[in-house]
Amino acid sequence: MQLSIKLHPGQAAIYNSPARFKVCAAGRRFGKSHLAAITLSVEALRDVNVAGYRLTAEHGVYYVAPTFDQAKRIMWPKLKQLLGYEAQGGFIRNENVNDGWIELINNRRIYIRGADNPDSLRGIALSYVVLDEYADMKANVWHEIIEPALMDVEGTALFIGTPKGKNHFYKLFIGALEKPESVKTGSNAHWQDWEAFHFKSSDNPFLAEKELRRMMEGDNRPMDVVRQEIEASFISGGSRVLKPDNFPIVVKGPPLSAGVAYLAVDLAGFKKQEGNKILRTDESVIAEVIPMEDDWYVMNMEHGHWDVRETAMKIVLAARRYPVARLGVEAGALKNAVGPYMEEYMREFSRYVTPEALLHGGTKKTDRITWALQGRSERNKIKLVKGDWNDWFLAQVADFPDPLAHDDGLDALAYVDQMATANYANNDDIKEWEPLDMDSGY
């Protein structure tokens, strides 16, 4: 019986390393789980480890994921497929799904464990362990529980995962880069205690190039996400979501007739006064945007505290500036309140445009703004036409997502994304068409 080992070059570099402790930061779909399944199988089938210790049924092999359910879902089917059952010429003699172990024909076991239950990790001497997505575990899982369990036979370990900021996984990775070569105890041979590996998703030659390009270049995908999840970079969590430098100001935008203008209106309530005090501090905003190929040109952002009639007039005048325009207004009671006045001004100015309902879709405002603007702005695809509103808008960019700061301009601009990719699946205002006469269809 032979174990089938198929590895791409990146996986093979990790597998062939003589280091006792290997730390691998890798992008999504690099093949971390496949590598883990192979190393677990090889180490569990050993009778003698690389340190020269004879291994018995008392020396376990661990696969640890952040949760037990996650560990079983990821690794159980891979091990079963790779090892096969003894009755069919494979290596698995026995198994217990509930307790999470597989016993091989040499009486040694591979244990599936979750770091969410640290007590389940104690009590067994270990010869080998894989800690998968170590960034999502507590640091003490290694130092207090796993590392001491490897002492009996100078066991080895593989840490694999995608970075999650500069946390304990980052410290371990940097430490592995800086560790010098050391002498293996009990032998004249030299080996390296620690070694660090870094691979991007693109280092998996079996991933389709078009899929990688789609993940890297998608307008809505923030670059921090790309760098962390695809390029396996350790990104500090302290950076702002939006950066003013990513919104370039241009002296002149495209002609007003260059394409369809998107007018997105965020209504913050209408001006009410109590003496000289305005009761509502949020502003209503009309964002005027002309998309040109992949870029958004923000032509103007009109903002202020207006009463319902003044709000309606400003919306219609904005639509009047563009030969072709689509108008989106935040759905709700405020849209219903301003609607009749808009119709009045449309007749007066002979400019008719049907307002579309802009919906929250149950999404938090912060998430909606982030997903609509962060990825585009990081690629400099949102250009601000020079105007006296620029400083007002960029101040909101710099403050976001501070809950105490205003984000009215950001909210209005984020709605343009909804208009550009209209999806009516959650629009309660749109009823399913039903014919009055089933025979004629009318």
Sequence and secondary structure as in RCSB ss.txt:
>XXXX:A:sequence
MQLSIKLHPGQAAIYNSPARFKVCAAGRRFGKSHLAAITLSVEALRDVNVAGYRLTAEHGVYYVAPTFDQAKRIM
WPKLKQLLGYEAQGGFIRNENVNDGWIELINNRRIYIRGADNPDSLRGIALSYVVLDEYADMKANVWHEIIEPAL
MDVEGTALFIGTPKGKNHFYKLFIGALEKPESVKTGSNAHWQDWEAFHFKSSDNPFLAEKELRRMMEGDNRPMDV
VRQEIEASFISGGSRVLKPDNFPIVVKGPPLSAGVAYLAVDLAGFKKQEGNKILRTDESVIAEVIPMEDDWYVMN
MEHGHWDVRETAMKIVLAARRYPVARLGVEAGALKNAVGPYMEEYMREFSRYVTPEALLHGGTKKTDRITWALQG
RSERNKIKLVKGDWNDWFLAQVADFPDPLAHDDGLDALAYVDQMATANYANNDDIKEWEPLDMDSGY
>XXXX:A:secstr
        HHHHHHHH   SEEEEEE TTSSHHHHHHHHHHHHHT SB TTS B  TTEEEEEEESSHHHHHHHH
HHHHHHHH BGGGTSSEEEEETTTTEEEETTS EEEEEETTSGGGG S EEEEEEEETGGGS THIIIIIIHHHT
GGGT EEEEEE   SSSHHHHHHHHHHH   EE TTSS EE SEEEEEE GGG TTS HHHHHHHHH TTS HHH
IIIIIS     TTS SS GGGS EES    TTSS EEEEEE      EETTEES  S EEEEEEEEETTEEEEEE
EEEE   HHHHHHHHHHHHHTSSSEEEEEE SHHHHHHHHHHHHHHHHHT    EEEE  TT  HHHHHHHHHHH
HHHTT EEEE  TTHHHHHHHHHHTT TTS  HHHHHHHHHHHHHT   TT TT      SSTTT  
